[in-house]
Amino acid sequence: MEYVKVNGTSYVRDIKTMALVNQDASGLQEYMNKRRALAAQKDEINNIKSEIQSVKDDITEIKKLMMQLIEKGSNG
């Protein structure tokens, strides 16, 4: 492949396909790091959502059990 530098940028142009190619390796690394960090944040948010739902389910079950105890106590 033969490339020609595009003035004022970190891009080069492929002579054969006329495609612009970014050769900024540090920019790519920074992008990949940000992407990994965002994926980790999303995973953490999903875990927290799951834990919150579990707590809600537990509270609902506790409320049902308390209502059953109250009903038995008032009937007994």
N, C-alpha and C positions, 0 to 999 in steps of 0.2 A: 504494500500500500504506500502511496505517495501522498504526503501531506504538505500543505502550504499554510504558513502562519497567518492568522487573521489579525491585523493590526489593532492594538488597544485592548485585546482580550486574551483569555487563556485558551481560546479555541483555535483549532486548525481545521482546514477544509480538505476532505478526501478528494483528490483530483478525479478519480474514476467515478465516484457516486455523487460528488458535489455535496456530501453530507458534512455538517458541522460536528466536530468531535471535541469534547471538553477534555483537556489533559491536566486539569487541576486536581492532583492526587490528594492534596490536603483538604480541598473542598469536598471531595467524595468521602474521605474519612470522617469529616465533620458531619456530613449528612447521614452517614451510616450510624454514627454514634447517637445522633439525635433520634434517628428512627428506632434504634434499640431502646433508648430511654423512654420514648413514647410507648413502645410495646410493653415495657415493664410497668409503666404507669397504668396502662389499660388493664393489664393482668391484676395489678393490685386493686384497682377499682372494682373489677369483677369479683375478686375474692371478698372484698368488703361488702359488696351487694349481697353476695351469697350468705355471708355471716349475718347480715342484718335480717335477711329473709328467714334464716334459721331461728334467730332470736324472736322474731314476730310469731313464727309458728309455735315456738315453745310458750310464749305468753298466751296465745290463743288456747293452747291445750291446758295451761294452768287455770285460765279463766273458766273453762268448761268444767274442770275438776272441782273448782271452788263452788261453782253453781250447783253441781251435784251434791256436794257436801252440805250446802245451805238448804237445798230441798230436802235432803234426808233429815237434817236437824229440825226443820220446821214440821216435818211429818211425824217425827219420832217421839 
